[in-house]
């Protein structure tokens, strides 16, 4: 039996930057600096949604 589950869109914290909007990086001289997070574009939040498909099979002992 196959079953499809749809998760509606919601707002969540960005996991890449942990909600700060910045990620550590390096400049061309190797110095540390903070860059705008490429995933949330600096907002610290993202919209997430999903579709999962389950294939459930009976277990038959041999």
Secondary structure, 3 states (H helix, E strand, C coil): CEEEEEEEEEEEECCCCCCCCEEEEECCCCCEEEEECCCCCCCCEEEEEEEEEEECCCCCCC
